Amino acid sequence: MLLILFSDKFSKFCDHKYQIKYLKKKLNTKVEVNDLFSIVNKSWEDFFPGKRYGKVRVFKKISEWKKYFKSKIQSEQKLYVLNLLDFNSFKSLAIHYELYKSKVKIIQLRSPEVCVENKSNYYNFFQKISKAIELTFTNFARLVYFIKMKFLYKLGTIMKFEELIVLYSGKKKNLLPNLNSKKISYESIHSSDYSNHLLLKSFKNKKLANRNFIVFLDTTTPYFTGDKAIFKYKINYDQVIWYEDLNNFLKLTEKNFKSRIIIIPHPRVRHLKNPYYDKRFEVRKDIDASNKLIGNSRFVLAISPSTAVSYCVINYKPISLIYNEQIIKNNPTMLAEMKFMSKILKTGLININNRFNKKKFSTFIDKKIYDKYKYDYLTSKKISEKMNHEIINDILLKEDQKTFLR
């Protein structure tokens, strides 16, 4: 049995991202999803509007989940837990402790799926103290959150799990920190975007002809709450000015490139309506819109370092990252992330509040740079065109055989 533990409210986007439907259909074992959002991330309820999706078990109290796990799940033969929880709350820590006591095999997805700059060695001890003092007076809530996360992670590493299977996309050097374990094995897997690309490709009889449109990948903010607000960053945008600037820039882009703009909202809020978009723009809300449209677009614009950039890399489509004066002033972290992505992919980086300049846009790509990104972050040559559910199935069969031979 494969038990999947989710820390997010299980949505249609979650089902699509992790291909849960295909795991349930294709694996040679039973698959069950436990939605633990209301236990481990209850304070985030307002940030994740909308109903849950599909057939999942939802737990509201940790005592309910513990009782269910011990009585119904723990006795399952050949049990594996795909653990998508973080050490971000004491209740999450308590769930990890139950898994630790059970001595079950843990599977983790630990790749960032997008280029992430390693900042662990950026600051010395005195710089860290200086930053802490600064946050004490400017954003105390963020400082408390940061200390809590560090404390929980340190507590979590005290537990030494029996066996850990780490699934990673791209190069192993890009792994994020994982659990402590007596025995760790590593297995290559596609990033979720790359795997969904392969899935869509398998359904197509032929590639659609290119059409004359430009894709704009939007972020959640400022009309909807973004991840930075969830993690206690203090960011104050003027959303009226934000969307006025954005709409004007997109109109000028349409005019200068003689192409129409198609807006793709962030997946987390795609089911909701943003009233600030100019009505002239088409807005695509289908869950696989980025996968379907980017490959047939002229080029792409994005206002955040989104994982959906993967579809540009996969399809060899140019992308330009855009920002504004409000991001410069209020969200230097996000700007730094976009600058890093722009550097890695050699893409355009455009301030939409400056005078419009067509030459600033990326309309060509360097295939070697895109291929390097693909194999650094998204996939591996050794797994080729294999689907993620096929890879996971092979891993479970291999683990079963190892157990049998013991």
C-alpha positions, -999 to 999 in steps of 0.1 A, spaced: 0 0 0 11 36 -8 -2 61 18 2 97 6 3 124 33 -7 159 22 -1 191 41 -21 212 16 -58 212 12 -62 186 -14 -74 204 -46 -78 196 -83 -44 212 -87 -28 188 -62 -44 159 -79 -30 171 -113 4 181 -100 12 147 -84 -9 127 -109 -28 110 -81 -54 97 -105 -28 78 -125 -10 65 -94 -44 50 -82 -50 35 -116 -16 23 -126 3 12 -94 3 -25 -86 -8 -16 -50 -35 3 -32 -31 41 -30 -47 62 -4 -45 100 2 -47 116 37 -54 153 37 -39 166 69 -42 203 61 -66 212 89 -42 195 114 -8 208 103 -17 241 86 -50 251 102 -40 288 104 -37 289 66 -74 281 60 -82 316 47 -53 315 22 -67 284 5 -103 291 -5 -123 265 -25 -135 230 -19 -115 198 -16 -113 176 -47 -116 139 -52 -118 109 -29 -94 116 -1 -96 110 37 -97 144 55 -87 146 91 -94 175 114 -78 163 146 -44 146 151 -59 121 175 -83 110 147 -54 104 123 -33 86 149 -61 62 157 -68 56 120 -31 50 112 -26 26 140 -58 6 135 -63 6 97 -29 14 80 0 3 101 -9 -34 98 -8 -32 60 18 -55 44 43 -38 22 34 -3 34 51 28 20 44 64 30 49 92 5 54 120 30 47 155 16 47 171 51 71 197 63 84 204 98 63 236 99 42 230 131 44 209 163 15 188 150 34 180 119 63 170 142 40 147 161 28 130 129 65 124 119 70 109 154 42 84 147 58 75 114 92 71 131 77 48 158 60 27 131 93 20 113 76 23 80 95 30 48 93 67 40 94 82 4 101 119 0 101 143 -30 130 166 -22 137 185 -54 129 222 -58 116 217 -94 129 252 -102 163 269 -100 170 279 -64 200 299 -53 219 283 -24 222 310 2 233 288 31 268 302 30 259 338 22 259 351 58 284 348 86 274 346 122 275 384 128 255 391 96 228 366 108 227 384 142 224 417 124 195 404 103 177 391 134 180 425 151 167 442 120 137 418 118 130 424 155 121 460 147 108 457 112 90 423 110 89 405 144 63 380 132 87 368 104 116 365 130 94 344 153 83 322 123 119 317 112 131 307 147 101 283 151 109 266 117 146 262 126 137 248 160 112 223 146 136 212 119 164 205 145 139 185 166 129 166 135 164 155 127 167 139 161 144 111 148 164 86 128 139 68 105 144 32 96 145 37 58 142 67 35 137 67 -3 144 101 -17 129 109 -51 147 138 -69 145 155 -103 175 168 -121 209 166 -103 213 152 -68 233 183 -58 201 203 -60 184 183 -33 167 202 -4 173 190 32 156 158 40 149 135 70 175 117 90 176 80 84 196 49 91 194 40 54 189 64 25 185 55 -12 181 80 -40 160 75 -71 156 98 -102 121 111 -110 107 138 -133 96 171 -119 58 173 -117 57 197 -147 79 175 -168 59 144 -159 26 162 -169 43 173 -201 50 136 -209 14 127 -200 -1 153 -223 24 143 -251 12 107 -248 -24 118 -256 -15 139 -286 -15 124 -321 4 154 -335 18 187 -324 -5 217 -329 6 244 -352 20 275 -336 -4 303 -331 1 340 -328 -3 345 -290 19 353 -260 14 337 -227 15 357 -194 20 336 -163 6 355 -133 13 351 -96 -12 351 -68 -5 386 -54 -15 412 -49 -53 405 -54 -49 371 -38 -27 362 -8 7 349 -19 32 325 -3 53 353 11 24 366 32 17 330 45 53 328 56 50 361 75 69 384 50 57 420 54 47 431 19 23 459 11 13 464 -25 -11 489 -40 -31 465 -61 -49 492 -81 -16 506 -94 -2 471 -98 -28 460 -122 -30 494 -140 7 491 -147 4 454 -157 -25 459 -181 -8 489 -198 24 468 -202 5 439 -217 -15 461 -241 18 476 -253 32 441 -257 2 431 -279 5 462 -300 43 460 -306 44 423 -313 11 422 -331 0 392 -310 -27 386 -285 -20 381 -248 -34 350 -230 -33 353 -192 -28 321 -171 -34 327 -134 -15 309 -107 -28 274 -102 -38 279 -66 -63 307 -75 -72 296 -110 -107 287 -100 -113 323 -87 -119 355 -107 -95 384 -107 -116 415 -115 -85 436 -123 -76 420 -156 -84 441 -186 -114 425 -203 -96 425 -237 -73 397 -225 -83 360 -227 -79 343 -193 -73 305 -194 -83 287 -162 -81 250 -171 -58 231 -148 -33 222 -175 -33 255 -193 4 262 -190 13 227 -204 -12 231 -233 -5 266 -244 32 274 -238 44 250 -264 23 267 -291 30 303 -281 54 329 -296 70 335 -262 62 338 -225 61 365 -198 61 358 -161 60 381 -131 75 355 -107 101 327 -108 73 302 -113 79 265 -117 58 268 -149 89 282 -165 97 245 -169 73 243 -198 93 271 -216 124 250 -211 108 217 -222 93 234 -253 123 256 -261 102 288 -258 117 322 -249 106 337 -216 110 372 -202 107 378 -165 89 411 -156 88 431 -124 77 466 -112 87 494 -88 65 479 -61 85 446 -62 118 466 -60 105 484 -29 85 458 -11 97 424 -22 135 423 -28 136 386 -21 113 379 -51 133 402 -73 165 384 -63 149 351 -72 139 364 -106 174 378 -112 189 345 -104 165 326 -128 172 352 -155 209 347 -150 206 309 -152 184 309 -183 199 340 -199 164 355 -202 151 390 -204 144 409 -171 121 438 -177 109 466 -154 74 473 -167 75 508 -152 103 518 -174 98 530 -210 86 502 -232 115 487 -252 109 458 -276 146 449 -276 144 440 -239 122 410 -246 137 375 -251 125 362 -284 153 336 -290 168 309 -268 201 291 -263 193 254 -266 224 243 -247 214 265 -217 178 252 -217 190 216 -219 214 222 -190 185 236 -169 163 206 -179 189 181 -167 198 201 -136 163 206 -123 136 187 -142 146 153 -153 174 128 -160 186 111 -192 185 77 -175 147 78 -170 140 92 -205 103 91 -214 92 69 -186 61 82 -167 64 90 -130 38 65 -120 59 38 -139 90 49 -121 73 48 -87 58 14 -95 93 0 -104 107 14 -71 80 -3 -50 85 -36 -69 123 -34 -63 118 -26 -26 93 -55 -23 119 -79 -38 146 -67 -14 122 -73 15 114 -108 2 151 -117 -1 159 -108 35 
